[in-house]
Each structure stands twice: as structure tokens, then as C-alpha cells.
Amino acid sequence: MEEKPRHSVAVYGRKQLVMEGVKQVESFDESEIVLETNMGMLVLKGEGLNITQLSKDTGSLAAEGNFNSFQYTENKAKGVSKGILKRIFK
């Protein structure tokens, strides 16, 4: 029986986030964090976002700020959709 990779997201009061299953941080600034997780790409949006802890060995991440939205996308669309949307909305 194949074991699925662990992935979890916990948000506390929209101010603190703890996550498992992070493969890589693609980009981040105080309004958006883009992560590659074992369940697809994840875009976190908000204000004053800050990554407080990251362990690539365990795949865990902690962040703080005012979180407004979370959006998962498929891994295969990682570079294509974001590039097209950026060009359209500039």
C-alpha cells in the first residue's frame, strides 16, 4: 500500500499559519506567498505576510500576517497560467 505524502494547513485567527507538505517557496512578499506543496501550487494572499519558519528537510512552514485567501492550482499549470495572467492584467 502506497503512503500518501502528508499535507496540512492550520490557520489561527487569520493571523498565524502552520503548514506541512511544503516542497519549495516559489516567491514571497508582504502581500503574496507562492508555494509548491505535495498537493499542488498554493498561493496565499494577504497583508503584512512574513515567513517565520521554513524547514525544507521536514517540509514545514510557519507564517504570520493577515491572511485573506488561499488558492490551490495544479503543478502542471505552475509557470504558464501565472505568466499569462500577469501579461493580461498589466
Jmol script that loads the backbone (N, CA, C; Angstrom):
load data "model"
ATOM      1  N   MET A   1       0.846  -1.185   0.000  1.00  0.00           N
ATOM      2  CA  MET A   1       0.000   0.000   0.000  1.00  0.00           C
ATOM      3  C   MET A   1       0.887   1.242   0.000  1.00  0.00           C
ATOM      4  N   GLU A   2       0.648   2.137  -0.940  1.00  0.00           N
ATOM      5  CA  GLU A   2       1.455   3.348  -1.064  1.00  0.00           C
ATOM      6  C   GLU A   2       0.980   4.417  -0.083  1.00  0.00           C
ATOM      7  N   GLU A   3       1.916   4.983   0.645  1.00  0.00           N
ATOM      8  CA  GLU A   3       1.578   6.021   1.608  1.00  0.00           C
ATOM      9  C   GLU A   3       1.584   7.388   0.926  1.00  0.00           C
ATOM     10  N   LYS A   4       0.517   8.149   1.119  1.00  0.00           N
ATOM     11  CA  LYS A   4       0.427   9.479   0.518  1.00  0.00           C
ATOM     12  C   LYS A   4       1.232  10.472   1.339  1.00  0.00           C
ATOM     13  N   PRO A   5       1.852  11.457   0.666  1.00  0.00           N
ATOM     14  CA  PRO A   5       2.613  12.468   1.402  1.00  0.00           C
ATOM     15  C   PRO A   5       1.691  13.272   2.312  1.00  0.00           C
ATOM     16  N   ARG A   6       2.205  13.641   3.445  1.00  0.00           N
ATOM     17  CA  ARG A   6       1.426  14.402   4.432  1.00  0.00           C
ATOM     18  C   ARG A   6       1.316  15.860   4.007  1.00  0.00           C
ATOM     19  N   HIS A   7       0.111  16.401   4.101  1.00  0.00           N
ATOM     20  CA  HIS A   7      -0.119  17.811   3.804  1.00  0.00           C
ATOM     21  C   HIS A   7      -1.180  18.323   4.764  1.00  0.00           C
ATOM     22  N   SER A   8      -0.872  19.404   5.453  1.00  0.00           N
ATOM     23  CA  SER A   8      -1.860  20.009   6.340  1.00  0.00           C
ATOM     24  C   SER A   8      -1.625  21.512   6.414  1.00  0.00           C
ATOM     25  N   VAL A   9      -2.717  22.219   6.652  1.00  0.00           N
ATOM     26  CA  VAL A   9      -2.665  23.673   6.815  1.00  0.00           C
ATOM     27  C   VAL A   9      -3.515  24.017   8.028  1.00  0.00           C
ATOM     28  N   ALA A  10      -2.946  24.756   8.957  1.00  0.00           N
ATOM     29  CA  ALA A  10      -3.694  25.229  10.126  1.00  0.00           C
ATOM     30  C   ALA A  10      -3.556  26.740  10.191  1.00  0.00           C
ATOM     31  N   VAL A  11      -4.691  27.413  10.343  1.00  0.00           N
ATOM     32  CA  VAL A  11      -4.702  28.871  10.428  1.00  0.00           C
ATOM     33  C   VAL A  11      -5.332  29.251  11.760  1.00  0.00           C
ATOM     34  N   TYR A  12      -4.665  30.126  12.463  1.00  0.00           N
ATOM     35  CA  TYR A  12      -5.122  30.564  13.776  1.00  0.00           C
ATOM     36  C   TYR A  12      -5.499  32.035  13.722  1.00  0.00           C
ATOM     37  N   GLY A  13      -6.796  32.304  13.763  1.00  0.00           N
ATOM     38  CA  GLY A  13      -7.289  33.673  13.790  1.00  0.00           C
ATOM     39  C   GLY A  13      -6.911  34.503  12.571  1.00  0.00           C
ATOM     40  N   ARG A  14      -6.697  33.867  11.430  1.00  0.00           N
ATOM     41  CA  ARG A  14      -6.280  34.535  10.190  1.00  0.00           C
ATOM     42  C   ARG A  14      -4.960  35.283  10.335  1.00  0.00           C
ATOM     43  N   LYS A  15      -4.261  35.093  11.442  1.00  0.00           N
ATOM     44  CA  LYS A  15      -3.004  35.808  11.705  1.00  0.00           C
ATOM     45  C   LYS A  15      -1.782  34.909  11.667  1.00  0.00           C
ATOM     46  N   GLN A  16      -1.946  33.632  11.987  1.00  0.00           N
ATOM     47  CA  GLN A  16      -0.821  32.693  12.016  1.00  0.00           C
ATOM     48  C   GLN A  16      -1.170  31.460  11.201  1.00  0.00           C
ATOM     49  N   LEU A  17      -0.175  30.941  10.481  1.00  0.00           N
ATOM     50  CA  LEU A  17      -0.362  29.771   9.638  1.00  0.00           C
ATOM     51  C   LEU A  17       0.764  28.788   9.920  1.00  0.00           C
ATOM     52  N   VAL A  18       0.412  27.511  10.027  1.00  0.00           N
ATOM     53  CA  VAL A  18       1.390  26.441  10.170  1.00  0.00           C
ATOM     54  C   VAL A  18       1.031  25.402   9.114  1.00  0.00           C
ATOM     55  N   MET A  19       2.041  24.942   8.365  1.00  0.00           N
ATOM     56  CA  MET A  19       1.778  24.063   7.237  1.00  0.00           C
ATOM     57  C   MET A  19       2.815  22.954   7.145  1.00  0.00           C
ATOM     58  N   GLU A  20       2.389  21.780   6.690  1.00  0.00           N
ATOM     59  CA  GLU A  20       3.275  20.663   6.381  1.00  0.00           C
ATOM     60  C   GLU A  20       3.069  20.283   4.923  1.00  0.00           C
ATOM     61  N   GLY A  21       4.098  19.725   4.299  1.00  0.00           N
ATOM     62  CA  GLY A  21       3.993  19.291   2.915  1.00  0.00           C
ATOM     63  C   GLY A  21       4.508  20.315   1.923  1.00  0.00           C
ATOM     64  N   VAL A  22       5.323  21.265   2.391  1.00  0.00           N
ATOM     65  CA  VAL A  22       5.881  22.289   1.508  1.00  0.00           C
ATOM     66  C   VAL A  22       7.136  21.740   0.845  1.00  0.00           C
ATOM     67  N   LYS A  23       7.187  21.804  -0.481  1.00  0.00           N
ATOM     68  CA  LYS A  23       8.371  21.378  -1.221  1.00  0.00           C
ATOM     69  C   LYS A  23       9.321  22.547  -1.463  1.00  0.00           C
ATOM     70  N   GLN A  24       8.739  23.703  -1.801  1.00  0.00           N
ATOM     71  CA  GLN A  24       9.576  24.845  -2.172  1.00  0.00           C
ATOM     72  C   GLN A  24       8.771  26.134  -2.086  1.00  0.00           C
ATOM     73  N   VAL A  25       9.436  27.227  -1.722  1.00  0.00           N
ATOM     74  CA  VAL A  25       8.840  28.558  -1.778  1.00  0.00           C
ATOM     75  C   VAL A  25       9.220  29.147  -3.129  1.00  0.00           C
ATOM     76  N   GLU A  26       8.224  29.370  -3.973  1.00  0.00           N
ATOM     77  CA  GLU A  26       8.478  29.922  -5.306  1.00  0.00           C
ATOM     78  C   GLU A  26       8.762  31.414  -5.239  1.00  0.00           C
ATOM     79  N   SER A  27       7.954  32.140  -4.473  1.00  0.00           N
ATOM     80  CA  SER A  27       8.155  33.588  -4.310  1.00  0.00           C
ATOM     81  C   SER A  27       7.381  34.040  -3.082  1.00  0.00           C
ATOM     82  N   PHE A  28       7.788  35.191  -2.560  1.00  0.00           N
ATOM     83  CA  PHE A  28       7.041  35.759  -1.439  1.00  0.00           C
ATOM     84  C   PHE A  28       7.328  37.250  -1.320  1.00  0.00           C
ATOM     85  N   ASP A  29       6.343  37.971  -0.854  1.00  0.00           N
ATOM     86  CA  ASP A  29       6.479  39.362  -0.438  1.00  0.00           C
ATOM     87  C   ASP A  29       5.396  39.586   0.614  1.00  0.00           C
ATOM     88  N   GLU A  30       5.183  40.816   1.034  1.00  0.00           N
ATOM     89  CA  GLU A  30       4.242  41.012   2.138  1.00  0.00           C
ATOM     90  C   GLU A  30       2.773  40.886   1.740  1.00  0.00           C
ATOM     91  N   SER A  31       2.476  40.721   0.443  1.00  0.00           N
ATOM     92  CA  SER A  31       1.085  40.544   0.030  1.00  0.00           C
ATOM     93  C   SER A  31       0.790  39.168  -0.573  1.00  0.00           C
ATOM     94  N   GLU A  32       1.835  38.373  -0.894  1.00  0.00           N
ATOM     95  CA  GLU A  32       1.593  37.078  -1.523  1.00  0.00           C
ATOM     96  C   GLU A  32       2.754  36.116  -1.267  1.00  0.00           C
ATOM     97  N   ILE A  33       2.406  34.871  -0.942  1.00  0.00           N
ATOM     98  CA  ILE A  33       3.386  33.798  -0.801  1.00  0.00           C
ATOM     99  C   ILE A  33       2.959  32.686  -1.749  1.00  0.00           C
ATOM    100  N   VAL A  34       3.860  32.274  -2.639  1.00  0.00           N
ATOM    101  CA  VAL A  34       3.573  31.205  -3.600  1.00  0.00           C
ATOM    102  C   VAL A  34       4.433  29.999  -3.230  1.00  0.00           C
ATOM    103  N   LEU A  35       3.756  28.865  -2.971  1.00  0.00           N
ATOM    104  CA  LEU A  35       4.428  27.661  -2.506  1.00  0.00           C
ATOM    105  C   LEU A  35       4.153  26.489  -3.423  1.00  0.00           C
ATOM    106  N   GLU A  36       5.154  25.628  -3.590  1.00  0.00           N
ATOM    107  CA  GLU A  36       4.916  24.341  -4.213  1.00  0.00           C
ATOM    108  C   GLU A  36       4.753  23.353  -3.075  1.00  0.00           C
ATOM    109  N   THR A  37       3.601  22.691  -3.022  1.00  0.00           N
ATOM    110  CA  THR A  37       3.330  21.707  -1.983  1.00  0.00           C
ATOM    111  C   THR A  37       3.163  20.342  -2.640  1.00  0.00           C
ATOM    112  N   ASN A  38       3.076  19.311  -1.830  1.00  0.00           N
ATOM    113  CA  ASN A  38       2.869  17.990  -2.394  1.00  0.00           C
ATOM    114  C   ASN A  38       1.426  17.774  -2.847  1.00  0.00           C
ATOM    115  N   MET A  39       0.577  18.788  -2.746  1.00  0.00           N
ATOM    116  CA  MET A  39      -0.794  18.738  -3.242  1.00  0.00           C
ATOM    117  C   MET A  39      -1.031  19.764  -4.353  1.00  0.00           C
ATOM    118  N   GLY A  40       0.036  20.334  -4.895  1.00  0.00           N
ATOM    119  CA  GLY A  40      -0.081  21.333  -5.958  1.00  0.00           C
ATOM    120  C   GLY A  40       0.458  22.680  -5.506  1.00  0.00           C
ATOM    121  N   MET A  41       0.374  23.643  -6.390  1.00  0.00           N
ATOM    122  CA  MET A  41       0.814  25.003  -6.070  1.00  0.00           C
ATOM    123  C   MET A  41      -0.219  25.644  -5.155  1.00  0.00           C
ATOM    124  N   LEU A  42       0.248  26.436  -4.207  1.00  0.00           N
ATOM    125  CA  LEU A  42      -0.637  27.119  -3.267  1.00  0.00           C
ATOM    126  C   LEU A  42      -0.240  28.582  -3.217  1.00  0.00           C
ATOM    127  N   VAL A  43      -1.215  29.462  -3.433  1.00  0.00           N
ATOM    128  CA  VAL A  43      -0.987  30.901  -3.364  1.00  0.00           C
ATOM    129  C   VAL A  43      -1.715  31.428  -2.130  1.00  0.00           C
ATOM    130  N   LEU A  44      -0.960  32.040  -1.233  1.00  0.00           N
ATOM    131  CA  LEU A  44      -1.505  32.665  -0.027  1.00  0.00           C
ATOM    132  C   LEU A  44      -1.485  34.165  -0.249  1.00  0.00           C
ATOM    133  N   LYS A  45      -2.605  34.841  -0.019  1.00  0.00           N
ATOM    134  CA  LYS A  45      -2.653  36.293  -0.194  1.00  0.00           C
ATOM    135  C   LYS A  45      -3.098  36.950   1.098  1.00  0.00           C
ATOM    136  N   GLY A  46      -2.620  38.164   1.291  1.00  0.00           N
ATOM    137  CA  GLY A  46      -2.987  38.909   2.486  1.00  0.00           C
ATOM    138  C   GLY A  46      -2.189  40.183   2.598  1.00  0.00           C
ATOM    139  N   GLU A  47      -2.011  40.641   3.826  1.00  0.00           N
ATOM    140  CA  GLU A  47      -1.279  41.880   4.110  1.00  0.00           C
ATOM    141  C   GLU A  47      -0.271  41.619   5.217  1.00  0.00           C
ATOM    142  N   GLY A  48       0.912  42.188   5.077  1.00  0.00           N
ATOM    143  CA  GLY A  48       1.948  42.051   6.096  1.00  0.00           C
ATOM    144  C   GLY A  48       2.424  40.625   6.284  1.00  0.00           C
ATOM    145  N   LEU A  49       2.416  39.827   5.210  1.00  0.00           N
ATOM    146  CA  LEU A  49       2.799  38.422   5.316  1.00  0.00           C
ATOM    147  C   LEU A  49       4.303  38.276   5.518  1.00  0.00           C
ATOM    148  N   ASN A  50       4.660  37.342   6.369  1.00  0.00           N
ATOM    149  CA  ASN A  50       6.058  37.102   6.715  1.00  0.00           C
ATOM    150  C   ASN A  50       6.243  35.627   7.026  1.00  0.00           C
ATOM    151  N   ILE A  51       7.229  34.992   6.387  1.00  0.00           N
ATOM    152  CA  ILE A  51       7.561  33.600   6.697  1.00  0.00           C
ATOM    153  C   ILE A  51       8.450  33.605   7.934  1.00  0.00           C
ATOM    154  N   THR A  52       7.981  32.971   9.003  1.00  0.00           N
ATOM    155  CA  THR A  52       8.724  32.986  10.260  1.00  0.00           C
ATOM    156  C   THR A  52       9.569  31.736  10.461  1.00  0.00           C
ATOM    157  N   GLN A  53       9.195  30.641   9.785  1.00  0.00           N
ATOM    158  CA  GLN A  53       9.956  29.398   9.919  1.00  0.00           C
ATOM    159  C   GLN A  53       9.785  28.588   8.646  1.00  0.00           C
ATOM    160  N   LEU A  54      10.886  27.997   8.169  1.00  0.00           N
ATOM    161  CA  LEU A  54      10.842  27.151   6.986  1.00  0.00           C
ATOM    162  C   LEU A  54      11.863  26.040   7.149  1.00  0.00           C
ATOM    163  N   SER A  55      11.427  24.807   6.996  1.00  0.00           N
ATOM    164  CA  SER A  55      12.333  23.666   7.028  1.00  0.00           C
ATOM    165  C   SER A  55      12.104  22.834   5.775  1.00  0.00           C
ATOM    166  N   LYS A  56      13.060  22.886   4.876  1.00  0.00           N
ATOM    167  CA  LYS A  56      12.944  22.096   3.654  1.00  0.00           C
ATOM    168  C   LYS A  56      13.090  20.604   3.957  1.00  0.00           C
ATOM    169  N   ASP A  57      13.829  20.262   5.011  1.00  0.00           N
ATOM    170  CA  ASP A  57      14.014  18.853   5.393  1.00  0.00           C
ATOM    171  C   ASP A  57      12.695  18.201   5.811  1.00  0.00           C
ATOM    172  N   THR A  58      11.907  18.903   6.626  1.00  0.00           N
ATOM    173  CA  THR A  58      10.644  18.337   7.110  1.00  0.00           C
ATOM    174  C   THR A  58       9.437  18.807   6.299  1.00  0.00           C
ATOM    175  N   GLY A  59       9.615  19.820   5.448  1.00  0.00           N
ATOM    176  CA  GLY A  59       8.516  20.343   4.639  1.00  0.00           C
ATOM    177  C   GLY A  59       7.549  21.196   5.430  1.00  0.00           C
ATOM    178  N   SER A  60       8.019  21.768   6.546  1.00  0.00           N
ATOM    179  CA  SER A  60       7.132  22.591   7.368  1.00  0.00           C
ATOM    180  C   SER A  60       7.407  24.078   7.146  1.00  0.00           C
ATOM    181  N   LEU A  61       6.361  24.867   7.312  1.00  0.00           N
ATOM    182  CA  LEU A  61       6.442  26.311   7.141  1.00  0.00           C
ATOM    183  C   LEU A  61       5.525  26.966   8.163  1.00  0.00           C
ATOM    184  N   ALA A  62       5.968  28.089   8.702  1.00  0.00           N
ATOM    185  CA  ALA A  62       5.125  28.912   9.566  1.00  0.00           C
ATOM    186  C   ALA A  62       5.179  30.330   9.019  1.00  0.00           C
ATOM    187  N   ALA A  63       4.045  31.004   9.036  1.00  0.00           N
ATOM    188  CA  ALA A  63       3.976  32.375   8.536  1.00  0.00           C
ATOM    189  C   ALA A  63       2.987  33.157   9.384  1.00  0.00           C
ATOM    190  N   GLU A  64       3.120  34.478   9.319  1.00  0.00           N
ATOM    191  CA  GLU A  64       2.212  35.347  10.056  1.00  0.00           C
ATOM    192  C   GLU A  64       1.841  36.528   9.181  1.00  0.00           C
ATOM    193  N   GLY A  65       0.783  37.201   9.544  1.00  0.00           N
ATOM    194  CA  GLY A  65       0.260  38.345   8.808  1.00  0.00           C
ATOM    195  C   GLY A  65      -1.254  38.269   8.838  1.00  0.00           C
ATOM    196  N   ASN A  66      -1.906  39.022   7.960  1.00  0.00           N
ATOM    197  CA  ASN A  66      -3.360  38.989   7.848  1.00  0.00           C
ATOM    198  C   ASN A  66      -3.713  38.241   6.561  1.00  0.00           C
ATOM    199  N   PHE A  67      -4.084  36.964   6.686  1.00  0.00           N
ATOM    200  CA  PHE A  67      -4.362  36.121   5.529  1.00  0.00           C
ATOM    201  C   PHE A  67      -5.772  36.364   5.014  1.00  0.00           C
ATOM    202  N   ASN A  68      -5.875  36.599   3.690  1.00  0.00           N
ATOM    203  CA  ASN A  68      -7.165  36.863   3.061  1.00  0.00           C
ATOM    204  C   ASN A  68      -7.653  35.719   2.185  1.00  0.00           C
ATOM    205  N   SER A  69      -6.723  35.011   1.515  1.00  0.00           N
ATOM    206  CA  SER A  69      -7.162  33.926   0.640  1.00  0.00           C
ATOM    207  C   SER A  69      -6.067  32.880   0.451  1.00  0.00           C
ATOM    208  N   PHE A  70      -6.536  31.671   0.106  1.00  0.00           N
ATOM    209  CA  PHE A  70      -5.677  30.529  -0.198  1.00  0.00           C
ATOM    210  C   PHE A  70      -6.212  29.942  -1.499  1.00  0.00           C
ATOM    211  N   GLN A  71      -5.329  29.678  -2.455  1.00  0.00           N
ATOM    212  CA  GLN A  71      -5.788  29.096  -3.707  1.00  0.00           C
ATOM    213  C   GLN A  71      -4.815  28.022  -4.169  1.00  0.00           C
ATOM    214  N   TYR A  72      -5.344  26.807  -4.390  1.00  0.00           N
ATOM    215  CA  TYR A  72      -4.547  25.710  -4.918  1.00  0.00           C
ATOM    216  C   TYR A  72      -4.687  25.666  -6.435  1.00  0.00           C
ATOM    217  N   THR A  73      -3.585  25.363  -7.125  1.00  0.00           N
ATOM    218  CA  THR A  73      -3.608  25.126  -8.563  1.00  0.00           C
ATOM    219  C   THR A  73      -2.814  23.860  -8.831  1.00  0.00           C
ATOM    220  N   GLU A  74      -2.977  23.286  -9.993  1.00  0.00           N
ATOM    221  CA  GLU A  74      -2.248  22.072 -10.355  1.00  0.00           C
ATOM    222  C   GLU A  74      -0.802  22.391 -10.654  1.00  0.00           C
ATOM    223  N   ASN A  75       0.100  21.457 -10.369  1.00  0.00           N
ATOM    224  CA  ASN A  75       1.535  21.634 -10.611  1.00  0.00           C
ATOM    225  C   ASN A  75       1.843  21.928 -12.072  1.00  0.00           C
ATOM    226  N   LYS A  76       1.153  21.274 -13.004  1.00  0.00           N
ATOM    227  CA  LYS A  76       1.474  21.421 -14.415  1.00  0.00           C
ATOM    228  C   LYS A  76       1.204  22.823 -14.932  1.00  0.00           C
ATOM    229  N   ALA A  77       0.326  23.588 -14.296  1.00  0.00           N
ATOM    230  CA  ALA A  77       0.000  24.940 -14.743  1.00  0.00           C
ATOM    231  C   ALA A  77       0.861  25.991 -14.061  1.00  0.00           C
ATOM    232  N   LYS A  78       1.842  25.563 -13.303  1.00  0.00           N
ATOM    233  CA  LYS A  78       2.649  26.439 -12.460  1.00  0.00           C
ATOM    234  C   LYS A  78       3.152  27.679 -13.178  1.00  0.00           C
ATOM    235  N   GLY A  79       3.916  27.523 -14.232  1.00  0.00           N
ATOM    236  CA  GLY A  79       4.515  28.679 -14.883  1.00  0.00           C
ATOM    237  C   GLY A  79       3.630  29.320 -15.922  1.00  0.00           C
ATOM    238  N   VAL A  80       2.777  28.537 -16.574  1.00  0.00           N
ATOM    239  CA  VAL A  80       2.006  29.023 -17.703  1.00  0.00           C
ATOM    240  C   VAL A  80       0.921  29.997 -17.280  1.00  0.00           C
ATOM    241  N   SER A  81       0.056  29.610 -16.369  1.00  0.00           N
ATOM    242  CA  SER A  81      -1.097  30.440 -16.036  1.00  0.00           C
ATOM    243  C   SER A  81      -0.693  31.752 -15.377  1.00  0.00           C
ATOM    244  N   LYS A  82       0.280  31.715 -14.500  1.00  0.00           N
ATOM    245  CA  LYS A  82       0.686  32.936 -13.828  1.00  0.00           C
ATOM    246  C   LYS A  82       1.285  33.923 -14.826  1.00  0.00           C
ATOM    247  N   GLY A  83       2.085  33.448 -15.781  1.00  0.00           N
ATOM    248  CA  GLY A  83       2.679  34.327 -16.780  1.00  0.00           C
ATOM    249  C   GLY A  83       1.637  34.960 -17.677  1.00  0.00           C
ATOM    250  N   ILE A  84       0.656  34.181 -18.103  1.00  0.00           N
ATOM    251  CA  ILE A  84      -0.401  34.698 -18.967  1.00  0.00           C
ATOM    252  C   ILE A  84      -1.240  35.722 -18.221  1.00  0.00           C
ATOM    253  N   LEU A  85      -1.635  35.409 -16.996  1.00  0.00           N
ATOM    254  CA  LEU A  85      -2.443  36.352 -16.221  1.00  0.00           C
ATOM    255  C   LEU A  85      -1.706  37.651 -15.946  1.00  0.00           C
ATOM    256  N   LYS A  86      -0.420  37.556 -15.676  1.00  0.00           N
ATOM    257  CA  LYS A  86       0.360  38.773 -15.444  1.00  0.00           C
ATOM    258  C   LYS A  86       0.346  39.664 -16.670  1.00  0.00           C
ATOM    259  N   ARG A  87       0.502  39.055 -17.858  1.00  0.00           N
ATOM    260  CA  ARG A  87       0.513  39.845 -19.094  1.00  0.00           C
ATOM    261  C   ARG A  87      -0.845  40.461 -19.384  1.00  0.00           C
ATOM    262  N   ILE A  88      -1.910  39.744 -19.097  1.00  0.00           N
ATOM    263  CA  ILE A  88      -3.260  40.251 -19.375  1.00  0.00           C
ATOM    264  C   ILE A  88      -3.614  41.431 -18.477  1.00  0.00           C
ATOM    265  N   PHE A  89      -3.273  41.334 -17.195  1.00  0.00           N
ATOM    266  CA  PHE A  89      -3.702  42.338 -16.233  1.00  0.00           C
ATOM    267  C   PHE A  89      -2.703  43.455 -15.981  1.00  0.00           C
ATOM    268  N   LYS A  90      -1.640  43.556 -16.771  1.00  0.00           N
ATOM    269  CA  LYS A  90      -0.672  44.645 -16.590  1.00  0.00           C
ATOM    270  C   LYS A  90      -1.172  45.908 -17.202  1.00  0.00           C
TER     271      LYS A  90
END
end "model"
wireframe off; spacefill off
backbone 0.3
color backbone group
